[in-house]
Amino acid sequence: MSYQVLARKWRPQRFDEVVGQQPVTRTLRNAIASGRIAHAFVFAGPRGCGKTTTARILAKALNCVAGPAAEPCGVCDACVEIAQGRDIDVLEIDAASHTGIDNIREVVIAGLAITPVRDRYKVFIIDEVHQLSPQSFNALLKSIEEPPPHVVFMMATTELHKIPDTILSRSQVFEFRTITPKAIAAQLRTIADAERIDASDAALALIARAADGSMRDAQSALDQVMAFAGERIGVDEVSAVLGLVGRDLLFELIEAVVAEDAASGFAVADRAVEAGHDLRLVVRELSRLVRDLMVVTVDPARAGEGDLAEGERERLQELGSRFSREDLMRAFDLLASAEQEIRAAWQPRYHFEMMLLRWMHLRKLVPLTELMEQLKSQTPTPKSQSGSMTRSAAAPTPAAPIAPTRTPPVAPTSASPVAPARTAPIAPSEGTLKDRFLAEVRAGKGFFYNTVVAQAQRIDVADDGITFTFLPTHRALREQFEQTRPWLESTAERVAGRRIAVLGEMRELGAAEEEGHRRVGERAAACADLVLVVGERARPLYEAAVAAGTAETRFFNAPADAVPILRDELKAGDYVLVKASRAVALETVVDALVAP
Ligand SMILES: [Zn+2]
């Protein structure tokens, strides 16, 4: 006996065998049981969800010798022939084919007058009915308006909105649902067990998910895998035959992103390439997983329902808890554009790897609103200086003019010298003292502020003194600083209401610290269109970003200076990265990255 494909062999024969459409089948059974039988039905829903199958069962229910019956006997001539699609009184017409369109006139309209040959009803099952031409619809409408009592129309469509209202208003309309992956997997399990196939849950879940709500597709996929793998089916077999990407691989990729472990992310990418996966498909499946993560984060209650595969819930929840909603939305966008890039790429793998890196980076982005809050609430907490700081004698070299490239673009347009949001606190903390002091300096000696103060590597404020630190390479600045020091001290005294010493120091950065600055700056420039650097300590970062030359880079002395820029130039919905390098504290480094 020849092999019968699963979709046919397992085609439901009774209403209660139709998977995932209980509301529809229950209503139909009730209607038949109570003798209220409409003359036209519209079955709408995605492909493979059981519309035509339900129509056939309904035809059997109407025409069974023991009927009309909600439970057709399944053994009478009518039941058997309808199930096999060869009952002379039940006509199946595919409106998508040319013959189907012609048939409407010739078969349907002409056939209406003829009474059924054997059965109780003449049934017309019209598949893809939305494909009919307007003329055909008109012809059909006339038949539906005044059908002979022995005629029933069952129209199936994937596109309900294309059916004229005149047809809909004369029909009972049933909307079929997409079958959940969980329901499909359960049915595949029933089939596999009955067929004595040793299939793993993960393998069946993978098939079910790829079927996108179509039981028919799922069954034919299982057919294919069985033909290749025989009676033992695991994820690898499914993956090899159908080219599907195993969920484990996807989870591992996202876990690498969460851990910011680029090396292991690349290793998993290697495996995907070796397994012969189309990287676009991997990206698409990643989107699907991100969407699942979104579901568990947004609506944990739904995570228990059919959307998610059996046994994945905990893993999803654990992983989901490590992403913010914003993270996931951005990841979704990132994956969508990566799919486009990979499609056109000469080396898809490079783009895939870059996508992973970008994703790791994106996770650090915080919403602009959050950044603004941080900036507003920030009070710098100066670290006490350890003995590592070495005082160096001021070199007597005459002051050289500042190289123009070094001139920081400190917002010179600001009319008010006083930083906003710093209105005289009752008990000024050190942080506010620093801000008010710097604002005074900027107001009183703007050029000095822009050329010297802004170049200081760091400015520390303690109870009795303010210390400016310059890099040894900035000796010339130090000279200018010394000349202005008396004015600085009087300004500080005026601001603080007490005597404050102002000191200038020279100090080398630790090699590691400098390297850290440089890396962050380069990376920032590589990732962003606009890099905003705040604070003297981040100067090397700023310089590295400028040297990279790939992003617009701006420097600000205080977070408050950057706020107007953020407010004016970033659009709502832009994102900004706040990232303190390991070497530098958050309050002095804000590199703001504008995400696309
Ligand atoms: Zn029967």
Residues whose N, C-alpha, C, O or C-beta is under 5 A from the ligand:
A	BS01	ZN	C64 V65 P72 C73 G74 V75 C76 C79
